[in-house]
């Protein structure tokens, strides 16, 4: 919903609609030029997103005197939060966009909270309930000029586990003060204050999420480096942890067809090159793979499943250290054990070659990769600002002993 993304809709006065549905506290706002708010409707719906959202939208449009066909943009919360709430909100936004011709926009609940907190030189940690005692947590750094940047991918866990994760992230920006925001911070305020005195003093959105924060974040053009969707990409839910049904199907499939890892050969390059250009905005040229195959220090692996190449890995081993440089998995094979098998094989190779430490860089927004590396014992050890260019994004440095 940036001015550029809206193609001038905000400047010409076309109203927008923002749907905040990631928790039981639903917020619907009609947004005018310069983020004016002709109508804001909020209601605690419990688990009644499907039953109540349409009525709340109708009420907000009625109060503002705006027809659905007049909307220039529709922003929705992409999660994390309630699986049902996020899905209902996104489906409703898509349907309204189809009817009105409005542009579909989005931001995560954590990003919306972070961008509402622009106190310079702070490490902002938005917290949203994730069921029972668990919380979703985001990690953002605010630069001296107030620019909000994603610091690490979101996590989910108990308050104790997330405080432990925070210590690892905080070490990347030790001069930044911690600030907790969001309804999860209100719920755990006493515990958070004991760990970081003064960290909850803003009290931002302790009562619940707001469509106003969502709208303000969705208009920003910064992309993944700020925790926002990449411009031009289809809006997809940001669940942080997958739905239980998806997990059951994945485990069943991967249990029946394990990935087989072998050394990469020149005959694999057409498929590897195809995947590289499909997966990455800044792909390696084929010449880089040829160089790796010719380098005795390189570790070049592919994973096969069903008779075809499902993933690949390139690393350089210069004992006592090694660096994982490239890892890709076919879209239809992601979250199905392919990358895990490749990293396991790399660690075995590193041991055999006398490597003591294995390191890598990963985009701050690549939550799936960060989670994978954590399961293999990697920890955050550094931050490289502006490391990636397409799109612009910081890199996390992760490493583990072998």
Buried (B, 14 or more C-beta within 10 A) or exposed (E): BBEEBBBEBBEEEBBBBBBBBBBBBBBBBBBBEEBEBBBBBBBEBEEBBBEBBBEBBEBBBEEBEBEBEBBBBBBBBBBBBBBEBBBBBBEBBBEBBEEBEBBBBBBBBBBBBBBBBBEEEBBBBBBBBBEEEBBBBBBBBBBEEEEBBBBBBBBBBBBEBBBEBBEBBBEBBEEBBBBBBBBBBBBBBEBBBEBBEEBBEBEBBBEBBBBBBBBBBBBBEBBBBBBBBBBEEEBEBBBBBEEEEEEEEBEEEBEEEEBEBEEBEEEBBEBBBEBBEEBEEEBBEBEBBEEBBEEEEBBBBBBBBEEEBBBBBBBBBEEEBBBBBBBBBBEEBBBBBBBBBBBBBBBEBBEEBEBEBBBBBBBBBBBBBBBBBBEBEBEBBEBEEEBBEEBBBBBBBBBBEB
